Amino acid sequence: MINTIQKESSPLLSVVMPCLNEEAAIGACIQKIQATLSQAKIHGEIIVCDNGSTDRSVAIAKSMGVQVVHQPERGYGNAYLKGFSSARGTYLVMGDADDTYDFTLIPTFLEKLDEGYDFVTGSRYLQGGPTSIPFLHRFLGNPLLTAILNILFKTTYTDVYCGFRAFSRKAYDQIKPVSPGMEFNLELAINAGLAHLKSTEIPIRLHERKGESKLRTFRDGWRSLRMMLIYCPNKVFLIPGLFAISLGLGAHFLSLAGLVRFHGEPLGTVTGIFGTIFSVTGFQILNLWLHAKTYSWSRRFDADNPGLAGFYEWFKLETGLFCGFLLLLVGGAILSVLVFEWIQSSFGPLRTPEWVSFGATLVIMGAGTIFSSLFISAMSMKKA
């Protein structure tokens, strides 16, 4: 069992609640937490992070002797970021201040942490919990987002949007969330998986909410989906990028080799144009993939990735600049020759117009490589 005897200056547990006009529920939440901590003999603190309340929420919280901190920047995630930064506990518990979560389960969360788990999250989809979730969220929103996240990140969550969670301070420092809005919950789950934290779920039931809900179904759902796509660069960027650039370079090869013909006539110009479109599109997608992986690497989630480690051993700003200028030089030389030929022919039709598309492709990719190298070099400075 976790040792509940702590020095007064160092609480074992910090319970953090965001608050925006929750006067109907905040008092009941604080009372339940205080009673639970007292009964379980857990030395803890309660932190209410006010996000700009205009009702009596702050006055109620202060009258009950809990710490109140203020976050003027609106947003569910912003409130938690401020609250967690103010917490002093070895373990952190998060829960909403609308009286929907059963805070008497806090000792159960701590027991799981004591068993060696780093990240413990409640699930409303275990043991009959989902009956209290609004219909649209119960059967479409939450299950769909949870399924997508599990597929993209190889996790096994059943309720990725549950806001009742517990983790150690060390685990939180590894997760390093930054999201300002409702997608904060999703980022915690994603980053816990990326950081290879030992996670588990415990069944909870959602009680009827007191006060007005701050959740905006479609807006918050899109922001959640957007976050998952950004955090999964291999499936979102790498595979489509490789496919597009392979298709484009293949089209250029067929065009330059004269292998595409119709009624005996070469279709070099049209094929070359499509080659440029697919090559440049694929190149840009792969650039986005590398930027996303560099971001992940700089945050230590990909610190042990041998492929990235090898890339950054090889990659230097000078390497990227050299490759970019080489592509630029070759493409520019091809276009220069073609322009000279075009002028010599009094601006008549070119004999090999397919080379224009290929030269343009090299110039665009060369310029992109130069500026991407500068960007990647700046992003990787923090890791170095």
N, C-alpha and C positions, 0 to 999 in steps of 0.2 A: 504493500500500500504506500502511496506517495506520502512522504513525511509532511504533515500539515503544520508542524511547529516551525514557524519562521520568525525571524526578527521583525520588529515593528517597522523598521525602515525598508524591509524587503518582503513584500507580500508574495505568497506563493502564486496567487491567481489574480488576474485582472479581468473583470467582465466589462466589455466595452459595448455601449449601445449608441447608435446614431439617433438623433432626435430632431424632428421637424414638425412642430405643432402636434404633439402627442399627449396633451393634457388629460385626455380621457383614459390613457393606459399607463403612462409613465410611472405613476405612483404604485399601481398594482405590480408592475414589473420589478421595481426596486424592492418592494416589500417581500416578494417571493424570493428574490436573490439573497437578500439579507437573511431571511429565515433559513434558507437552504445552507448558506455558508455557516451560520451559527449552529445549526443542528449537526452538520457534518464536521464541525470544528476545523474549518478551513480558513486560514488567514488570507483574506482577499480584499480587493478594493473594487469599487464600482465607478466606472467613468462614463459619464453621459456627454456625448459630443453634440452640442447644439449647432444646428445648421441654419440658424436664422429664424427661430421660432418667434411668432408674434402673439402666442397665447400664454398660458400660465405654466408651460412645461418646465422652464428653467427654474421658476420660483418653487415649484413642487419638488423638483430634484434637489435643490439646495436645502429646502426645509427638512429633507430626509437625510441630510448629512453626507451625500455623495459628492464626488468631485465633478464639477462641470467645466468643460473646456469649450471654446467657441471656434467654429470654422466658418468664416464669412463666405467662402467659396462654396456655392451650392453643389450638391452632388452626393449621392450615397457613398461612393468610393472616397471622395474628399473627406467626408465626415469620419470614416473609419481610419483613413491615413492619419488624420489629426489625433484621433482617439488612441490608436496604437502607439503613436510616437510619445504620448503622454503617459502610457501605462508603465508600471514598474514591476509587474509580476513576472515570474519565471514562466508561467503558462498564461495563455491568452484565450479568452472565450468571447465570441461575438454572437450577438442576438439582437433582433429588432425590438424596439420599444413600443410595440403595438399590442402586446399581450397575446400574441399568437403562438409563441414558443413556451414550452414547459420548462422553466428554469430549475425545477427540482431535479432535472436530469444532469445538472452540472457535475455531481460526483461520479456519475457513470462515464461522462466524457473524460474525467481525470483518471479513472481506473484504466481506460483504454490507453491513455498516454503513459501510464505506469507500466503497462504491458509491453511497451516498446514502440508503439505507434507514434509517428510524428505529426500526422494530420488526421483528425477525427471529425467527420461531418455527419450531421443528422440526415435521415432520409424519410420523406413522407410517403415513399412508395414501398415500405416494408411494413408488414403486419397491419394492413388496412388503413394506413395513414392517408392515402390520397383522397378519401371521400370528402375531406374538408377543403380540398383545393378547388378553386373556381373551375367550372367545366372546361373552358377553352384551354386554360393552362394545364389542367389535369390530363386531357386526352391528346392535345396537339403540341402546345408550346414547349412545356418542360420535357416530355418524353422525346420529342423530335430533337431539341437542342442537346439533350443528354446523349442520344444515340449518335448524333453527328460527332460530338466531342469524343466519345468512346472509340469511334472508328478512326478519327484523325489522329488521336493521341494514344491509342491502345490502352485506354483506361477501362475501369469496370464500375463506374459510378451508376447509381440508380436514380439519383436526384441531385443534379449538378447545380441547381439553383437554390438549394436550401441555405438559409442565412444563419443557421444555428451550428456553429463549428467551434472546435478547440484545437490549439496547436501550441507548441513551445515557442519561446522567443527565438531560439536558434532556427527553428523551421521557418518562422516568419521572415527572418533575415535572409534565408535562402530563397524564399518565394519572391520577395521584393516586388510587391504589387505597385502599380502606378495608375491604374484606371480611376477616373474621377466619378464615373456614374454607376448605374446598376450592374454593368458588366464586371464590376469589381469581384463579385462572387465567382464568376466564371474564370477570371484570371487567377484567383487563388487555386481553383481546382486544376487548371491547365498547368500552372507553374509548379504545383506540388508534384504533378506527374513528370514534368520535364526535369525537375530536380531529383527525381527518383526517391521521393519521400515515402516512407511506409505509411499507407493510408488504410482507413477502414470506415465503415458506416454503422450507425446505430439507428434503430427505428424510433421515430418520433411521430407525434400527431399534431396537426395544425389546428389551433383553436380559432374561433371567430374573431376577426379583427375588430378592435375598437378604434374609431376615428377613420379618417379618409385615407385611402390607399394612395401611395406616391408612384406606384408602378404604372408605366405606360406600355401596354402590351406590344404593339407593333414596333414602336420606336426602340424600346429596350431589346426586343427580340432581334431586330436588325443589327443593333450595336453588338449584341452577343455573337451573332453569326459572323459579323465583320472581324471581330477579335479572333475567332477560331481560325478564319482564313489567313489572317496575318501571322498567327503563331504556328502555322503548319506549312512552312515554305516548300518542303519536298513535294507534297501532293498537289499543292496549289500552283506552284511556280515551276519546279524542276521538270516534272514530266511533261506538262504542256509546252514548256520552253524548248526542251530537247526535241519534241515532236515537230514543232514549228520550224526550228532552225534546220533540222534534217530535211524537212520537206522543201524549204527554200533553197538550201545548197544543192539538193538533188535536182531541183528545177533548173538552177544555173548550169549544172553539169550537162543536163539533157539539152539545154539551149545552146551552150557553147560547142558541144560535140555534134550539133545538128541532128540529134536523134529523134526530135519531134517534128513530124511532117504531116501535111494534109494535102492530098492529091499531088504528092510529089514535091510540094513547096514547104520549106522550113517555117516553123512557127516560133522562131527564135525571139522575136521582139515581145510577143505576148507572154511567152513562157518566162522570159527574163524578168518582165515586170512582176509576175506572180512570185518569181524567185526572190526578188527584192522585198516584196511585201512580207512573205513568210520568214525570210532570213532576218530582217530587221525586227519584226515582231518577236520572233523567238529569241533574238539577242537581247532585246529589252526585258523580256520575261525572265531570262536567265540572270540578267543584271539585278532584277528585283529579288530573285532567289538568293543571290550571293549577298546582297545587302541585308536581307532578313536573317540569313545564317550568321552573318557577321554580328548583327545585333544580338542574336541568341548567344553567340560565342562570347561577346563582351560581357554578358550577364552571367556567364559561367554555366549555362544550361548545356552547352555543347563543349565544355572544357575538355572532356575526354574523347571527343570525336577524332579518331586517327586521320580521317580524310581532311578535316579542317586543320588539324595540327600540321599535317604535311603541306597543305596549301600555304599556311602562313609562314612556314619555314622557307618556302620557295618564294612567296610573294613579297616584293618590296615595291615601294612607290616607283622606283626607277624601272623595275621590270614591267609594270603596267604601262608606264609612259613609253617605254621602248616598243612594246607590242602595238600600242595605239598609234604611235607615229609611223611604225612600219606599215600597218594597214592603210593609214592615211596616205603614205608615200606611194605605195603600189597602186591604190585606187586612183590617186591624183595623176599618176603617170599614165595610166590607161585612159583616163578622161582627157588628159592633155593631148595624147596622140590622136584620139578620136576628134577632138575639137580642131586640131591642125588639119586633119584629113577633111573635115567638114568644110573648113574655110577654103582649102585647096580645090574642092569640088564646087565652089561657088554656092555653098549652102544647099547642095543637093542631097539626095538620100544617101545614107551611109551603107557601105558594103556589108558591114557586120554590126548592125545596131544592137544585137544582144549583148555586146561588150559594154555598152553604156550602162545597162542595168547592173551588170556585175561590178563595174567600176564604182558606181554610185553606192552599191551595197558595202563595198570595202571602205569607202570614205565615211559613210554613216557609222559603221561599226568601229572604225578607228577613232573617230571623235568621241563616240560613246565610251570606248575603253579608256581613253585619257581621263575624262571627267569622272568616270566610275572609280578609277584608280585613286584619284584624289579623295573621293568620298570615302572609299573603303579604308584608305590609309588613315584618315582622320578618325573613323569609327574604331579602328583597331588600336589606336594609341592608348586608350584606357586599359586594355588588356595587357599591353606591353609594360 
